[in-house]
Amino acid sequence: MALLNNRAIRNLNRDYRGLDKVTDVLSFPQNEPFCLSKNSRLPVHLGDIAISVPQAKKQAAEYGVGFYEELSRLLVHGFLHLLGHDHEEGGYKAFKMRKLEKKIMEEVCP
């Protein structure tokens, strides 16, 4: 995970997604989606997650949550992207991803 300023995350967003704007979190998968057996104990590098610290602070204030809770939510969000979840198209996939994000956050930040 990389904790970045707004300029750095904007540059990544522009270079890799073609969107010249600040975003809160970016995920960079190492490989395409995968599946491990339940008995596998192999360490797996799923990819990298970049989070804008200023954006996390801003959103924490907007959502009325603590900075570390918002940082945790962004990390969970990025991790779900690395696992192959996507909300960009909207609809059921977005609903499913948000529901899973909420469920994980309820366990992480009760």
Number of C-alpha atoms within 10 A of each C-alpha: 13 13 15 17 15 18 12 15 25 19 16 19 19 14 11 12 10 10 13 14 13 18 17 22 23 25 19 15 18 12 11 10 12 10 6 9 7 6 6 7 8 8 6 9 10 18 17 15 21 22 24 24 20 15 20 23 17 15 17 17 13 9 9 10 12 14 17 13 15 22 22 16 20 21 20 19 24 25 22 17 21 24 16 12 18 18 14 8 8 11 9 11 14 15 13 15 19 17 12 16 19 15 11 15 17 10 8 12 10 6
